[in-house]
Amino acid sequence: MDGKQTAEGILEMLANGSGFVRTRGSFEPAPADAYVAQSQIRAFELRTGDLLRGEVKPPSGKQRWPSLVSIESVEGDPPENSRGRPLFDSLTAISPETRLRLESGPTDLTGRAIDLLAPLGLGQRGLIVAPPKAGKTQILQRIARSVAKNRPDVILLLLLVDERPEEVTDFRRDGSGQVYASSFDAAPQSHLHLARMVQARAERLVERGRDVFILLDSLTRLARASNLGAKGTGRSLSGGLDAAALTFPRQFLGDARNIEHGGSLTILATVLVETGSRLDDIIFEEFKGTGNWEARLDRRMAERRLYPALDVAASGTRREELLVPDDELQGINRLRRHLLDYAPEPEARTERLLNLLQATQSNAELLSKMERLSGRR
């Protein structure tokens, strides 16, 4: 053995142009993180969020950290390939056009219901509007499983901000996607740093033409952290929200896009409502209407053990005609009219949908059944 030491991790650049290879999943500094010189970063036009692998030299003399003496690969490719990459912000964004089906089997009621009420496409920017105890965690895990099963080529990132440790453990044990989490006892700046690193990681992958899917739980807590951790402007909105606090959360959500000629970033973020907090209400109002996809959960349905507790009338997709074939879209619209005419109460509509899902083996069978029922009238 030649005693050669290697390191692999995500580059975080510093203000002076140098950087470190972050080896922890939280992207927090660690003693093993290797220093990357400004000259290396310039030579290969590296950016925060790049996955680096290279030879490391232990610290010596007055050096405090290991140093990356040579870069063997960037994203698994020769480092020279990193030169001349397009910048994320220069890529042309277009409406989602490629369907991302979540249906993964007869008993997958969550995936099947979302495919019918709010069809999902690569590059979608969506909000999961969730009151407390409405099944938010459950629906996120089901979506993650469906994406991992149906589209293993899509890179799935789960970003859990200001989260309870036991919730983080559940997501990690579920085994779907790469989990990045900050604990509820961490400082606001730790939450923001984690989110910025995950954002940068996703951007670097999309620049290389990859399809990336971020599940964020939650946008509300990210905005709270930004409110506490960002430099204030002195201008406050009602509820104690600084006017500048939503700048980064808006930028994060705004990164979701479908890229012309390849690559996409899909972001579905939960936003909390009915928490009793005026601040949370304002955050929701500020983000309402910024997405092109929405799924709204209902606490009363969850209390009646109706899962997924999706509000039929309040969930949907903008420009869904770009994702769904005409014959299927006609069937979906027929189903929606049936559900809305079935009863005025949201709970009754969702219960009817769940009964239809349980009585059929697939969405195709359900829509065919609805077509036959419609033809008898």
C-alpha positions in Angstrom: 0.0 0.0 0.0 1.3 3.5 -0.8 -0.5 5.1 2.2 -2.4 7.5 -0.1 -5.5 9.1 1.6 -8.5 10.1 -0.3 -11.6 12.2 0.6 -15.0 12.6 -1.0 -17.6 15.1 -0.2 -19.4 18.3 -1.2 -17.5 21.5 -1.9 -18.5 24.5 0.2 -16.7 27.7 -1.1 -15.8 30.5 1.3 -15.9 34.2 0.6 -12.2 34.4 -0.2 -12.5 31.9 -3.1 -11.1 28.8 -1.3 -13.3 26.1 0.2 -13.7 22.8 2.1 -14.9 19.3 1.2 -17.8 18.8 3.6 -18.0 15.1 4.6 -20.9 15.3 7.1 -24.5 14.8 5.9 -25.4 18.0 7.7 -22.7 19.9 5.8 -21.4 21.3 9.2 -17.6 21.7 9.5 -15.7 18.6 10.7 -12.1 18.0 11.5 -11.7 15.6 8.6 -12.9 18.2 6.0 -10.1 18.9 3.5 -9.1 22.4 2.5 -9.4 23.2 -1.2 -7.1 26.0 -2.5 -8.4 28.9 -4.5 -6.1 27.9 -7.3 -7.7 24.4 -7.6 -11.2 25.9 -7.6 -10.3 28.4 -10.3 -8.5 25.8 -12.4 -11.6 23.6 -12.7 -14.3 26.3 -12.3 -15.7 24.5 -9.3 -18.8 25.7 -7.4 -20.4 25.1 -4.1 -22.4 21.9 -4.2 -19.9 20.0 -6.5 -19.1 16.4 -5.4 -15.3 16.1 -5.2 -13.0 13.2 -4.8 -9.2 13.6 -4.4 -6.0 12.9 -2.6 -5.6 14.4 0.8 -2.5 15.4 2.7 -2.7 15.5 6.6 -2.1 18.8 8.3 1.5 19.7 9.1 3.3 22.5 10.7 0.9 25.4 11.2 -1.8 23.9 9.1 -5.0 23.3 10.9 -6.8 21.1 8.4 -6.1 18.3 5.9 -5.5 19.7 2.3 -6.8 18.4 -1.0 -3.6 18.1 -3.0 -5.2 16.8 -6.2 -8.7 16.4 -7.5 -9.4 13.0 -9.1 -13.0 13.6 -10.1 -15.9 16.0 -10.0 -19.3 14.2 -10.0 -17.4 11.0 -10.9 -16.0 12.6 -14.1 -12.5 13.9 -14.9 -12.2 17.4 -13.3 -11.5 19.0 -16.6 -15.1 18.3 -17.7 -16.3 20.9 -15.1 -14.9 23.7 -17.2 -17.4 25.6 -19.3 -20.5 24.4 -17.5 -23.6 26.5 -17.8 -24.7 28.4 -14.7 -28.0 27.3 -13.2 -29.6 30.7 -13.5 -28.7 30.9 -17.2 -30.6 27.7 -18.1 -33.9 28.2 -19.9 -36.9 27.3 -17.8 -40.1 25.9 -19.4 -43.3 24.5 -18.0 -43.3 20.9 -16.8 -43.9 18.5 -19.7 -42.8 15.1 -18.5 -45.3 13.2 -16.3 -44.0 11.8 -13.0 -46.5 9.1 -12.1 -46.7 8.2 -8.4 -49.1 5.2 -8.7 -47.1 2.2 -7.7 -49.7 -0.5 -7.0 -53.4 -1.1 -6.2 -53.0 -0.3 -2.5 -50.9 2.9 -3.0 -53.9 5.2 -2.3 -51.7 8.3 -1.9 -49.9 8.0 -5.2 -53.0 7.1 -7.0 -55.0 9.9 -5.5 -52.3 12.5 -6.3 -52.1 11.3 -9.9 -55.8 11.9 -10.3 -56.3 15.1 -8.3 -52.9 16.9 -8.9 -50.8 15.2 -11.7 -47.1 15.8 -11.1 -44.4 16.6 -13.6 -40.7 17.0 -13.6 -39.9 20.6 -12.7 -43.0 21.2 -10.7 -43.1 23.8 -7.9 -45.6 22.6 -5.4 -47.0 23.3 -1.9 -48.5 20.6 0.4 -50.7 22.7 2.6 -50.9 20.9 5.9 -52.7 21.6 9.2 -51.3 19.8 12.3 -52.0 16.1 12.5 -53.3 15.8 9.0 -50.9 13.1 7.8 -48.1 15.4 6.4 -45.3 13.0 7.3 -47.1 10.1 5.9 -47.8 11.7 2.6 -44.2 12.9 2.2 -42.9 9.3 2.8 -45.4 7.8 0.4 -44.4 10.3 -2.3 -40.7 9.6 -1.7 -41.3 5.8 -2.0 -43.2 6.3 -5.2 -40.5 8.5 -6.8 -37.8 6.1 -5.7 -39.7 3.1 -7.2 -41.1 4.6 -10.4 -38.2 6.8 -11.3 -34.9 5.5 -9.8 -33.0 7.8 -12.2 -34.4 10.9 -10.5 -32.1 12.1 -7.6 -34.3 12.4 -4.6 -33.3 14.8 -1.8 -35.3 15.0 1.5 -34.6 18.3 3.3 -36.0 18.3 6.9 -35.6 21.7 8.6 -36.0 22.2 12.3 -37.2 18.7 12.7 -37.8 16.3 15.6 -35.0 13.7 15.8 -37.5 10.8 15.8 -39.0 12.1 12.5 -35.6 12.2 10.9 -34.9 8.6 12.0 -38.2 7.5 10.4 -37.3 9.1 7.1 -33.8 7.6 7.1 -35.1 4.2 8.0 -37.6 4.5 5.2 -34.7 4.3 2.8 -36.1 6.5 0.1 -33.7 9.3 -1.1 -30.9 11.2 0.5 -31.9 12.7 3.9 -30.5 16.0 5.0 -31.8 17.2 8.4 -31.3 19.8 11.0 -32.6 19.3 14.5 -35.2 21.5 16.2 -32.5 22.5 18.9 -30.1 23.8 16.3 -29.5 27.5 15.7 -31.4 29.3 12.9 -28.2 29.8 11.0 -27.6 26.0 11.0 -31.1 25.5 9.4 -30.3 28.1 6.7 -26.8 26.7 6.0 -28.2 23.2 5.5 -30.9 24.5 3.1 -28.4 26.6 1.1 -26.1 23.6 0.7 -28.9 21.3 -0.5 -30.0 24.1 -2.9 -26.5 24.4 -4.3 -26.2 20.6 -4.6 -29.4 20.4 -6.6 -28.3 23.2 -8.8 -25.0 21.5 -9.7 -26.8 18.3 -10.6 -29.3 20.1 -12.8 -26.5 21.9 -14.6 -25.3 18.5 -15.6 -28.7 17.6 -17.1 -29.9 15.5 -14.2 -33.5 15.3 -12.9 -33.6 16.2 -9.2 -36.6 16.1 -6.7 -36.5 17.9 -3.4 -39.1 17.2 -0.7 -38.9 20.1 1.9 -40.4 19.8 5.3 -41.2 22.5 5.9 -41.1 25.8 4.0 -42.8 27.4 7.1 -39.9 26.4 9.4 -37.4 27.5 6.8 -39.1 30.9 6.7 -39.1 31.1 10.6 -35.4 30.3 10.7 -34.8 33.0 8.0 -36.8 35.5 10.1 -34.7 34.8 13.2 -31.3 34.4 11.4 -31.3 36.9 8.6 -30.2 40.5 9.0 -33.3 42.6 9.5 -34.3 45.6 7.4 -36.1 47.3 10.2 -39.4 46.9 8.2 -41.8 44.4 9.7 -44.9 42.8 8.3 -47.7 41.9 10.7 -47.0 39.0 13.0 -43.4 39.9 13.6 -42.1 38.8 10.1 -39.2 40.9 8.8 -39.8 42.1 5.3 -36.4 40.5 4.2 -37.0 37.1 5.9 -38.8 35.5 2.9 -36.1 36.4 0.4 -34.1 33.1 0.7 -37.2 30.8 1.1 -38.6 32.4 -2.1 -35.3 31.8 -3.9 -35.2 28.2 -2.8 -38.8 27.5 -3.9 -38.2 29.5 -7.1 -35.4 27.2 -8.1 -37.9 24.5 -9.2 -38.1 24.4 -13.0 -38.0 22.2 -16.0 -35.0 22.9 -18.2 -35.2 23.2 -21.9 -33.1 20.4 -23.6 -32.6 18.4 -20.4 -32.6 18.4 -16.6 -35.2 19.5 -14.0 -35.6 20.5 -10.4 -38.9 19.5 -8.8 -39.6 20.9 -5.3 -42.6 20.0 -3.2 -42.6 21.8 0.1 -45.0 21.6 3.0 -46.4 24.8 4.4 -48.1 24.8 7.8 -51.6 26.2 8.4 -54.1 26.3 11.3 -51.3 26.2 13.9 -52.6 29.1 15.9 -49.6 31.2 15.0 -50.2 34.5 13.2 -46.6 34.3 11.8 -47.4 30.9 10.1 -50.6 32.4 8.6 -48.6 35.3 7.1 -45.9 32.9 5.7 -48.7 30.8 4.0 -50.3 33.9 2.6 -47.0 35.1 1.2 -46.4 31.8 -0.6 -49.9 31.0 -1.7 -50.1 31.1 -5.5 -46.4 31.0 -6.0 -46.4 27.3 -7.1 -47.9 25.5 -10.1 -49.1 22.5 -8.0 -50.9 22.2 -4.7 -52.2 19.5 -2.5 -54.2 20.5 0.5 -54.6 18.3 3.5 -57.7 18.4 5.8 -57.4 17.7 9.6 -61.0 16.7 9.9 -60.5 14.0 7.3 -57.5 12.7 9.2 -59.4 12.6 12.4 -61.9 10.4 10.6 -58.9 8.2 9.5 -59.4 9.1 5.9 -55.9 8.8 4.4 -54.6 10.5 2.3 -56.7 13.4 3.7 -56.7 15.3 0.4 -59.2 18.0 -0.3 -60.6 17.2 -3.7 -61.6 20.8 -4.6 -58.5 22.5 -3.3 -55.8 20.3 -4.9 -54.7 20.6 -8.5 -52.1 21.3 -11.1 -51.6 24.3 -13.4 -51.2 23.5 -17.1 -52.0 19.9 -16.4 -52.9 19.5 -20.1 -49.1 19.6 -20.8 -48.6 16.4 -18.7 -51.7 14.3 -19.2 -52.9 12.8 -22.5 -56.2 14.1 -23.7 -58.2 10.9 -23.2 -56.9 10.5 -19.6 -57.5 14.2 -18.8 -61.1 13.8 -20.0 -61.5 10.9 -17.6 -59.9 12.8 -14.7 -62.2 15.7 -15.3 -65.2 13.4 -15.4 -64.1 11.9 -12.0 -63.6 15.4 -10.5 -67.1 16.4 -11.6 -68.5 13.3 -10.1 -66.8 13.9 -6.8 -67.8 17.5 -6.6 -71.4 16.6 -7.4 -71.4 13.7 -5.0 -71.7 15.8 -1.8 -71.0 19.4 -0.6 -68.9 18.2 2.3 -65.1 17.8 1.5 -64.9 14.8 3.8 -67.7 12.9 1.8 -65.9 13.6 -1.5 -62.6 12.3 -0.3 -64.3 9.2 1.3 -66.0 8.6 -2.1 -62.6 8.8 -3.9 -61.0 6.4 -1.5 -63.8 4.0 -1.9 -63.4 4.1 -5.7 -59.6 3.6 -5.4 -60.1 0.6 -3.1 -62.6 -1.0 -5.4 -60.3 -0.9 -8.4 -56.8 -2.2 -9.1 -55.5 0.8 -11.0 -56.3 4.4 -11.9 -56.9 3.2 -15.5 -59.6 0.8 -14.3 -61.1 3.5 -12.1 -61.4 6.0 -15.0 -62.8 3.3 -17.3 -65.4 2.5 -14.6 -66.3 6.2 -14.4 -66.7 6.4 -18.2 -69.1 3.5 -18.2 -71.1 5.0 -15.3 -71.3 8.3 -17.2 -72.5 6.6 -20.3 -75.5 5.1 -18.5 -76.9 8.5 -17.7 
